[in-house]
Amino acid sequence: MKIMEIEGGRELTGTIRISGAKNATVALIPAAILTDEEATICNIPEITDTEALCDILRLLNVDVKRASESVIINPQNMRNVEIKEEYSKKLRASYYFMGALLGKYKKVEMYFPGGCSIGARPIDLHLKGFEALGATVENEGNKYIVAAEELKGANIYLDIASVGATINIMLAAVRAKGKTVIDNAAKEPEIVSVATFLNNMGAKISGAGTSTIKIEGVKYLGKCFHEVIPDRIEAGTYAIIGALCGNPLKIDNIIPEHIDALLSKMEEMGVELDIGADYVTITKQDKYKATNIKTAVYPGFATDLQQPFTVLQTQATGKSKTTETIYENRFMHIPYLQELGANIEIKGQTATIVGPTKLVGCEVVATDLRAGAAMVAAGLTAEGKTTIHNVEHILRGYEQIVEKLTNVGAKIEIKEIE
């Protein structure tokens, strides 16, 4: 078991370079098995979620080679075997193998995926999409068997603009017979990245990034090379840390448009930002204005940034409100912020934060990935030492977080405990 210890109250100066996007990578790796040749994905972050997906590839007898920041995936000797619970439970995104295996083999057997406990997060939209394409879905306890004699294109309307369902249906549909149209599709940049990857193989996908995606099924997908986009959630997390501790802190290798909702709110608070073509430089100010946020699907305020942003709200003068509309359990970090000294009340899905408040280090828990990021932001801000337990959650999504923060002046380390 690991803990993270942070000595807070230090100014951070220098440059943090953003890694490849976790939320794109975890879909691209399963998508790679759709090729009939070989796929190379570069700018892959070294995080535990990446390794967990590569373990599933090896279970399927897929040849996987890691070279620096690239992964070369060759599925020519692949076997379509059951994905056991010990593999699927490691991360939520294991469910992308459902769409990919169904698309390639017309059958998949796997156990319900794991991941952070931030809400119910059912996969019924994914399964309805598969059924619309002609598959039958059987549920044996915690195991799903999805199979079809033939996949045929269909018009599919998503009741919720779900990123996971949009990508999973896209993966199944690229090799279906005929045309598939996904309406009320999610618009996140990660979806555009997956569609571009598949098109580079020879798929025929249009409309990714809009609410209507059209897919013409193809019989063969070839060799391709793809670069993962920068991680907008990592970029946003470090931007928030910059507003708390930067003097100045440059966040490099980003696509500013991907975090526009965050940057707009930060400007509204009075954060000093220098936004370039592929970077943002942030200098901490002595006083910030209170602000309200409400999470929404892209291009709205990202739910994955809500938790770390709450830390910044504790340092603003006045009353701020945060309303979570995506996941029902996304305030699990708040009791720990309260222990650190924050003045926060929760009513339903809205948190009211009164600030500014002085945060003082103590022992806290990373209850999930982004709650862990919030604890890191709080620990860097707090006076004294903050010890974060369950740090494995953080390592699932932030590549070399200790090294990146240490390089700009933070005092932070991970220790093994019994």
DOVODO-581156 format. One line per field, with one value per residue (C-alpha): residue number from 1; residue in three letters; chain; x, y, z. Coordinates in steps of 0.5 Angstrom, whole numbers, plus 2048, in hexadecimal, padded with zeros to 3 digits. Layout:
// DOVODO-581156
num = c(NUM ...)
residu = c(ALA ...)
chaine = c(A ...)
xx = c(X ...)
yy = c(Y ...)
zz = c(Z ...)
This chain:
// DOVODO-581156
num = c(1 2 3 4 5 6 7 8 9 10 11 12 13 14 15 16 17 18 19 20 21 22 23 24 25 26 27 28 29 30 31 32 33 34 35 36 37 38 39 40 41 42 43 44 45 46 47 48 49 50 51 52 53 54 55 56 57 58 59 60 61 62 63 64 65 66 67 68 69 70 71 72 73 74 75 76 77 78 79 80 81 82 83 84 85 86 87 88 89 90 91 92 93 94 95 96 97 98 99 100 101 102 103 104 105 106 107 108 109 110 111 112 113 114 115 116 117 118 119 120 121 122 123 124 125 126 127 128 129 130 131 132 133 134 135 136 137 138 139 140 141 142 143 144 145 146 147 148 149 150 151 152 153 154 155 156 157 158 159 160 161 162 163 164 165 166 167 168 169 170 171 172 173 174 175 176 177 178 179 180 181 182 183 184 185 186 187 188 189 190 191 192 193 194 195 196 197 198 199 200 201 202 203 204 205 206 207 208 209 210 211 212 213 214 215 216 217 218 219 220 221 222 223 224 225 226 227 228 229 230 231 232 233 234 235 236 237 238 239 240 241 242 243 244 245 246 247 248 249 250 251 252 253 254 255 256 257 258 259 260 261 262 263 264 265 266 267 268 269 270 271 272 273 274 275 276 277 278 279 280 281 282 283 284 285 286 287 288 289 290 291 292 293 294 295 296 297 298 299 300 301 302 303 304 305 306 307 308 309 310 311 312 313 314 315 316 317 318 319 320 321 322 323 324 325 326 327 328 329 330 331 332 333 334 335 336 337 338 339 340 341 342 343 344 345 346 347 348 349 350 351 352 353 354 355 356 357 358 359 360 361 362 363 364 365 366 367 368 369 370 371 372 373 374 375 376 377 378 379 380 381 382 383 384 385 386 387 388 389 390 391 392 393 394 395 396 397 398 399 400 401 402 403 404 405 406 407 408 409 410 411 412 413 414 415 416 417 418)
residu = c(MET LYS ILE MET GLU ILE GLU GLY GLY ARG GLU LEU THR GLY THR ILE ARG ILE SER GLY ALA LYS ASN ALA THR VAL ALA LEU ILE PRO ALA ALA ILE LEU THR ASP GLU GLU ALA THR ILE CYS ASN ILE PRO GLU ILE THR ASP THR GLU ALA LEU CYS ASP ILE LEU ARG LEU LEU ASN VAL ASP VAL LYS ARG ALA SER GLU SER VAL ILE ILE ASN PRO GLN ASN MET ARG ASN VAL GLU ILE LYS GLU GLU TYR SER LYS LYS LEU ARG ALA SER TYR TYR PHE MET GLY ALA LEU LEU GLY LYS TYR LYS LYS VAL GLU MET TYR PHE PRO GLY GLY CYS SER ILE GLY ALA ARG PRO ILE ASP LEU HIS LEU LYS GLY PHE GLU ALA LEU GLY ALA THR VAL GLU ASN GLU GLY ASN LYS TYR ILE VAL ALA ALA GLU GLU LEU LYS GLY ALA ASN ILE TYR LEU ASP ILE ALA SER VAL GLY ALA THR ILE ASN ILE MET LEU ALA ALA VAL ARG ALA LYS GLY LYS THR VAL ILE ASP ASN ALA ALA LYS GLU PRO GLU ILE VAL SER VAL ALA THR PHE LEU ASN ASN MET GLY ALA LYS ILE SER GLY ALA GLY THR SER THR ILE LYS ILE GLU GLY VAL LYS TYR LEU GLY LYS CYS PHE HIS GLU VAL ILE PRO ASP ARG ILE GLU ALA GLY THR TYR ALA ILE ILE GLY ALA LEU CYS GLY ASN PRO LEU LYS ILE ASP ASN ILE ILE PRO GLU HIS ILE ASP ALA LEU LEU SER LYS MET GLU GLU MET GLY VAL GLU LEU ASP ILE GLY ALA ASP TYR VAL THR ILE THR LYS GLN ASP LYS TYR LYS ALA THR ASN ILE LYS THR ALA VAL TYR PRO GLY PHE ALA THR ASP LEU GLN GLN PRO PHE THR VAL LEU GLN THR GLN ALA THR GLY LYS SER LYS THR THR GLU THR ILE TYR GLU ASN ARG PHE MET HIS ILE PRO TYR LEU GLN GLU LEU GLY ALA ASN ILE GLU ILE LYS GLY GLN THR ALA THR ILE VAL GLY PRO THR LYS LEU VAL GLY CYS GLU VAL VAL ALA THR ASP LEU ARG ALA GLY ALA ALA MET VAL ALA ALA GLY LEU THR ALA GLU GLY LYS THR THR ILE HIS ASN VAL GLU HIS ILE LEU ARG GLY TYR GLU GLN ILE VAL GLU LYS LEU THR ASN VAL GLY ALA LYS ILE GLU ILE LYS GLU ILE GLU)
chaine = c(A A A A A A A A A A A A A A A A A A A A A A A A A A A A A A A A A A A A A A A A A A A A A A A A A A A A A A A A A A A A A A A A A A A A A A A A A A A A A A A A A A A A A A A A A A A A A A A A A A A A A A A A A A A A A A A A A A A A A A A A A A A A A A A A A A A A A A A A A A A A A A A A A A A A A A A A A A A A A A A A A A A A A A A A A A A A A A A A A A A A A A A A A A A A A A A A A A A A A A A A A A A A A A A A A A A A A A A A A A A A A A A A A A A A A A A A A A A A A A A A A A A A A A A A A A A A A A A A A A A A A A A A A A A A A A A A A A A A A A A A A A A A A A A A A A A A A A A A A A A A A A A A A A A A A A A A A A A A A A A A A A A A A A A A A A A A A A A A A A A A A A A A A A A A A A A A A A A A A A A A A A A A A A A A A A A A A A A A A A A A A A A A A A A A A A A A A A A A A A A A A A A A A A A A A A A A A A A A A A)
xx = c(800 802 802 803 806 806 809 805 806 80B 80B 80B 810 811 80E 80A 809 802 802 7FE 7F6 7F4 7ED 7EF 7F4 7F0 7EB 7F1 7F4 7EE 7EC 7F3 7F1 7EC 7F2 7F3 7FB 7FE 7FD 802 800 805 804 802 802 805 800 7FD 7F6 7FB 7FE 7F8 7F5 7FC 7FB 7F4 7F7 7FC 7F6 7F3 7FA 7FB 803 804 80B 80C 812 813 80C 809 805 805 7FF 7FF 7F9 7FA 7FB 7F5 7F0 7E9 7E9 7E5 7E8 7E8 7E5 7ED 7EE 7E8 7E7 7EE 7EB 7E4 7E7 7E8 7E0 7E3 7E5 7DE 7DD 7E4 7E3 7DC 7DD 7E3 7E0 7D9 7DA 7DD 7DC 7DF 7DD 7DB 7E0 7E3 7E5 7E4 7DE 7DB 7D4 7D0 7D3 7CF 7D0 7C9 7CA 7D0 7CC 7C6 7CB 7CD 7C6 7C4 7CA 7C7 7CB 7C7 7C9 7CA 7CB 7CE 7CF 7D5 7D6 7D4 7D3 7D2 7D1 7CF 7CE 7CF 7D0 7CC 7CC 7C6 7C4 7C5 7C3 7C7 7C2 7C8 7CE 7D3 7DA 7DB 7D5 7D6 7DD 7DB 7D6 7DB 7DF 7DA 7D7 7DE 7DD 7D6 7D2 7CF 7CF 7CE 7CC 7CD 7C8 7CA 7D1 7D6 7DA 7E1 7E7 7E9 7E3 7E7 7ED 7EA 7E7 7ED 7F1 7EC 7EB 7F3 7F2 7ED 7E6 7E1 7DF 7DC 7D9 7DE 7DD 7D6 7D0 7CF 7D4 7D3 7D7 7D7 7DA 7E0 7E2 7EA 7EE 7F5 7FC 7FC 800 7FC 7FF 7FB 7F8 7FA 7F6 7F2 7F0 7F7 7F8 7F2 7F5 7FB 7F8 7F4 7FB 7FE 7F8 7FA 801 804 809 809 807 807 803 806 803 7FC 7F6 7F3 7EC 7EB 7EB 7E8 7E2 7E7 7EC 7E6 7E4 7EB 7EB 7E4 7E7 7ED 7F3 7F8 7F9 7FE 7FA 7FF 7FD 7FF 801 7FE 802 7FF 801 7FE 7FA 7F9 7F1 7EC 7E5 7E0 7DD 7D7 7D8 7D3 7D6 7D4 7D6 7DB 7DC 7D9 7DD 7E0 7DE 7E5 7E7 7E2 7E5 7EC 7E9 7E5 7EC 7ED 7E6 7E8 7ED 7E8 7E5 7DD 7D8 7DA 7D5 7D7 7D1 7D3 7CE 7D2 7D3 7D0 7D6 7DB 7DB 7DF 7E5 7E1 7E1 7E9 7E9 7E5 7EA 7EF 7EC 7E7 7E0 7DB 7D4 7D1 7C9 7C7 7CC 7CE 7D4 7D5 7DC 7DD 7E4 7EA 7EC 7F2 7F4 7F8 7FB 7F9 7F7 7F2 7F0 7F0 7E9 7E9 7EE 7EC 7EA 7F2 7F4 7F0 7F3 7FA 7F8 7F5 7FC 800 7FC 7FC 800 804 804 7FF 7FF 7FA 7F8 7F6 7FA 7FA 7F3 7F8 7FD 7F7 7F7 7FD 803 809 806 80B 811 80D 80B 812 815 811 813 80E 810 80C 80E 80B 80C 80B 807 805)
yy = c(800 807 80E 815 81A 821 827 82D 834 834 839 835 838 835 830 82A 827 823 81C 818 818 812 812 812 80C 808 808 807 801 7FD 800 7FE 7F6 7F8 7F9 7F3 7F5 7F9 800 804 809 80E 814 80E 810 80B 80A 804 804 804 7FD 7FA 7FB 7F8 7F2 7F1 7F1 7EC 7E7 7E8 7E6 7EC 7EE 7F4 7F8 7FE 803 80A 80D 809 802 7FE 7F9 7F3 7EF 7EA 7E4 7E6 7E2 7E4 7E1 7E3 7E9 7E7 7EB 7EC 7F0 7F4 7F6 7FA 800 802 803 7FC 7FC 7FE 7F7 7F6 7FA 7F8 7F1 7F1 7F5 7F0 7E9 7EB 7E8 7EA 7E7 7EB 7ED 7F4 7F9 7FD 804 809 809 810 80E 808 809 803 801 800 805 801 7FB 7FE 800 7F9 7F7 7FC 7F9 7F2 7EF 7EC 7ED 7E8 7E9 7E3 7E6 7EB 7E9 7EB 7E7 7EC 7E8 7E9 7E5 7EB 7F3 7F7 7FF 802 809 80A 80F 810 812 815 818 813 813 80B 809 80E 80A 803 804 807 801 7FC 7FF 800 7F9 7F9 7F8 7FE 805 807 80E 810 816 81A 817 81A 81F 81E 81F 818 816 81A 816 80F 811 813 80D 809 80D 80C 805 805 806 80B 810 817 81C 81A 820 822 81F 81A 815 811 80B 807 7FF 7FD 7F6 7F7 7FC 7FC 7FF 806 80B 80F 815 815 81C 820 81F 824 822 821 828 82B 828 82B 832 832 830 836 83B 838 838 83A 840 83F 838 836 831 82E 82A 82B 82D 833 832 82C 82F 835 835 834 83A 83E 83D 83E 845 847 845 84A 845 848 844 844 840 83E 839 833 835 839 83D 83E 843 842 848 84B 84B 847 849 843 840 83A 834 82F 829 827 823 826 82B 82D 82D 826 822 81F 826 827 824 828 82E 82E 82F 835 838 837 83D 841 847 846 840 83C 836 830 82C 825 822 81C 817 817 815 81A 81E 819 81D 822 81F 81F 826 828 824 829 82F 830 833 82F 82D 828 828 823 824 82B 82C 833 836 83C 83F 840 83B 839 832 82E 827 821 819 819 813 813 810 810 813 81A 81B 818 81E 823 820 822 829 82A 827 82C 831 82F 831 82B 824 821 819 816 80F 80A 80E 808 80C 812 80E 80B 812 816 814 816 81B 81B 81C 821 825 824 827 82E 82E 82A 826 81F 818 811 80C 805 802 7FC)
zz = c(800 7FE 802 7FF 804 802 805 803 803 7FE 7F7 7F1 7EB 7E4 7DF 7DF 7D9 7D8 7D6 7D1 7D3 7D8 7D5 7CE 7CF 7D3 7CD 7C8 7CA 7CA 7C3 7C1 7C0 7BB 7B6 7B1 7B1 7B7 7BA 7BE 7C3 7C5 7CB 7CF 7D7 7DC 7E0 7E4 7DF 7D9 7DC 7DE 7D7 7D4 7D9 7D6 7CF 7D1 7D4 7CD 7CA 7C7 7C5 7C9 7C9 7CD 7CB 7CE 7CE 7C8 7C8 7C2 7C2 7BD 7BE 7B8 7BD 7C2 7C5 7C7 7CE 7D4 7D8 7DF 7E5 7E8 7E1 7E0 7E7 7E7 7E3 7E0 7D9 7D8 7D6 7CF 7CE 7CD 7C7 7C4 7C5 7C3 7BC 7BA 7BD 7BD 7C5 7CB 7D2 7D8 7DF 7E1 7E1 7E8 7E9 7ED 7F2 7F0 7EE 7EB 7E4 7E1 7DA 7D7 7D2 7CF 7CF 7CC 7C7 7C5 7C5 7C0 7BC 7BC 7C2 7C8 7CF 7D4 7DC 7E0 7E7 7E6 7DF 7D8 7D2 7CC 7C5 7BE 7B8 7B4 7B6 7B2 7B2 7B5 7B8 7BF 7C4 7CA 7D0 7D3 7CF 7D2 7D0 7D2 7CE 7C8 7C8 7C9 7C4 7BF 7C0 7BF 7B9 7B4 7B2 7B2 7AB 7A9 7AC 7B3 7B6 7BD 7BF 7C5 7C5 7CA 7C7 7CC 7C8 7CA 7C6 7C0 7C2 7C1 7BB 7B8 7BA 7B7 7B0 7B0 7B0 7AA 7AE 7AB 7B1 7B0 7B5 7BB 7C0 7BE 7C0 7BA 7B8 7B2 7B1 7AA 7AC 7A9 7A8 7A9 7AD 7AC 7AF 7B3 7B7 7BC 7C1 7C7 7C9 7CF 7D5 7D6 7DD 7DF 7DC 7E0 7E7 7E6 7E4 7EA 7EE 7EB 7ED 7F4 7F4 7EE 7EE 7E8 7E5 7DE 7DC 7D5 7CF 7D0 7CB 7CF 7CC 7CF 7D6 7D4 7D9 7DF 7DC 7DB 7E3 7E5 7E1 7E5 7EC 7EA 7E8 7E4 7DE 7D8 7D3 7CD 7C7 7CB 7D2 7D8 7DD 7E4 7E9 7F0 7F2 7FA 7F9 7F5 7F4 7F5 7EF 7EE 7E9 7E7 7E3 7DC 7D6 7D2 7D0 7D7 7DE 7DE 7E4 7E5 7E6 7EB 7F1 7F1 7EF 7F5 7F9 7F5 7F7 7FF 7FD 7FA 7FE 7FF 7FE 7F8 7F5 7F2 7EF 7EC 7E7 7E4 7EA 7F1 7F5 7F3 7F9 7FD 7FD 801 808 808 805 80C 810 80D 80F 809 80A 806 806 802 800 7FB 7F5 7F7 7FB 7FE 800 804 804 804 809 80C 80A 80F 80D 810 80E 808 803 7FC 7FB 7F3 7EE 7EE 7F5 7F6 7F1 7F6 7FC 7F8 7F6 7FE 801 7FC 7FF 806 80C 80E 80C 809 808 803 803 7FE 7F9 7F4 7F1 7F0 7EC 7E7 7E4 7E5 7E2 7E6 7EA 7F0 7EB 7E7 7EE 7F1 7EB 7EC 7F3 7F7 7FD 7FB 7FC 7FC 801 802 808 80B)
